[in-house]
């Protein structure tokens, strides 16, 4: 950037110098130049046979147009002829006077130009201040070093330009830096407040106002989710309670008891969804900090699997636990409730997408400094295109302000919430699948 700016300045300077030189040359050194006037007077001045001097109309016009005067000095130094000569101009010149006048191009402070003729020295003078002339004398070594001096001046100019450029760039970065940080904060769902001064003050105010509006909307969404969850909890508990009672009533017909089982299963799905929404909301808005503790993963996984097996609701999806020998003592620093929720959602995802049934395996292994929890099924699996879309959706959800906003696509909120929970613990998830060969979700967590 700096090099391009320096080259541009050099090119502009060269163009301006050429333009100014051309303009000055056309304006002062064509028909109006001193040399042109001197030649015109010289051509117009002649001596008649009777010895008298005469100046033609062209010569008169040349002097009139320039408000100039003229005289002719003969060999003796006397003024043989004159025209419009000011009073302060001498009427005779010694050789020394002529030499000094020619050297300084001035006679009595009038700019004067000289023309050698056979019959004398013609002098044409112009109004004071019309032309500037200076006689300069330099050593030959100075002229020889002139290119070096030009390069030195150019280098100093570039140095000054670079300093100005660096200072301006630093000021710009210091002014724009807080704005970039604020925009990054907004994109990550954090509040941003700017107190800028000068020309950028209005931008800072707009960003702060936008942050406030976003915070208000986030708070309203979180309150809505919390309110809906609270309103649903009581009637949902009643539905599940009555469904359990009907399913356990030996006096009811088999069809009625089967319908009650279906009602209970669907009610549990609604309960899980409400729980997921609440959990996602709390993670999105930091409403509930992680309750970190040392969690013994084998014990946690046994508890999750046992709860599913003991529920007796899903004979189509048998669940098994496989603990690697090197993972029997695996411990992670985590929120036990959230990690359990992530594993439950991975299991629920396998059951949801294999309605005809499949075998689900929960496995635990240790690789290096990480614990790997793998939930895999041998069901229908998914195509490469669908798998790529699911991975892209998870990537989009990671940059979204709200995980709850990702609900409603094919895989619901389940895997998005799994990803959010695991990432909140410094981990990551990976998903793999092939058509007809099942689907797997692997949770990678750092060991404590």
ZIDA-V518303 format. One line per field, one symbol per residue. ss: DSSP state (H for helix, E for strand, C for the rest). phi: phi as a letter, one per 40 degrees, with the letter a starting at -180 (. if undefined). burial: b if it has 16 or more other C-alpha atoms within 10 Angstrom, else e. A space follows every 10 residues. Layout:
ss->???
phi->???
burial->???
This chain:
ss->CHHHHHHHHH HHHHHHHHHH HHHHHHHHCC CCCHHHHHHH HHHHEEECCC CCEEECHHHH HHHHHHCCEE EEECCCCEEE EEECCCCCCC CECCHHHHHH HHHHCEECCE EEEEEEECCE EEEEECCCCC CCCCCCCCCH HHHHCHHHHH HHHHHHHHHH HHHHHHHHHH HHHHHHHHHH HHHHHHHCCC CCCCCCCHHH HHHHHHHHHH HHHHHHHHHH HHHHHHHHHH HHHHHHHHHH HHHHHHHHCC CCCHHHHHHH HHHHHHHHHH HHHHHHHHHH HHHHCCCCCC CCEEEEHHHH HHHHHHHHHH HCCCCCCCEE EEECHHHCCC EEEECHHHHH HHHHHHHHHH HHCCCCCCCE EEEEEEECCE EEEEEEECCC CCCHHHHHHH HHHHHHHHHC CCCHHHCCCC CCCHHHHHHH HHHHCCCEEE EEECCCCCEE EEEEEEEC
phi->.ccccccccc cccccccccc cccccccbbb cccdcccccc cccccabccc gccbbccccd cccccbfbba abbcccgccc aaagcccccc babcdccccc ccccfabfgc dbbbacbcbi bcbbbbddgc bbbacbbbcc cccccddccc ccccccdccc cccccccccc ccccccddcc ccccccccgb cbbbbcbgcc cccdcccccc cccccccccc cccccccccc ccdccccccc cccccccccc cccccccccc cccccccccc cccccccccc ccccbfcacc ccacbccdcc cccccccccc cgcbccbcbb bbbcdcbcbc bbcacdcccc cccccccccc cccbcchacb bbbbabbgbb cbbbbbbbcc gacccccccc cccccccccc cbccccchcd cfcdcccdcc ccccbgbabb bbabdgbgbb bbbbbccc
burial->eeeeeeeeee eeeeeeeeee eeeeeeeeee eeebbebbbb bbebbeeeee eeeebeeebb ebbeebebbb bbbbeebebb bbeebeeeee bebeeeebee beeebbbebb bbbbeeeeeb bbbbbbeeee eeeeeeeeee eeeeeeeeee eeeeeeebee bbeeeeeeee eeeebeebbe ebbeebeebe bbbbebeeee eeebeebbeb beebbeebee ebeebbeebe eeeeebeebb eebbebbeee eeeeeebeeb bebbbebbee bbbbebbbbb bbbbbeeeeb eeeebbbbeb beebbeebbe eeeeeebbbe bebeeebeeb bbbbbbebbb bbbbbbbbbb bebbeebbbb bbbbbbeeeb bbbbbbbbbb bbeeeebeeb eebbeebbeb bbbbebbeee eebbbbbbbb bbbebebbbe bbbeeeebbb bbbbbbbe
